[in-house]
Amino acid sequence: MTKKFEVMAERCNQCLYGPNRIISKARFKDILADIERKDCHFICHKATIQNRDVCCRGDWDARGGGKLGWLAKWLNYFVEVKL
């Protein structure tokens, strides 16, 4: 069975796209430019701690999770998860 594209069900309290992000605004702009250039999704930092590839909820809401997120949404092949 193929794994569905996972998206955080909610933004975490340190979301990259929220006011309490744990990085500087300059670093945020760098990350955003990189994921837009690659047309990929931003992996939630709380998911990386658990060695999982889960799209950040803020990225999903703001950008749709890049090309893969768009495709998953179009095919209805994504699942919201809580960690």
C-alpha positions, 0 to 999 in steps of 0.5 A: 500500500502506498503512503499518502501525503501527510499534512499536519492537522494544525499549526504548531506553536512554533510554526515557520509561518506563525508569529512565534517561529524559532528562526529569524525573519531573514532565515524564514525568507531564505527557507521560503525562497528555497522551497519555492525554487524547488517547488517542494513542501516544508517539512514540519520541524516537529515531524523531523524530530520523529524522522517523518516527512510531514508537510507543515500546516502553515506551508499547506495553508500558504503555498499548498505544499508545493508540487507534490502537495498540489498533486496530493490535494488534486487526487485527494491522496493526503491525510492530516496527522497529529504528532 
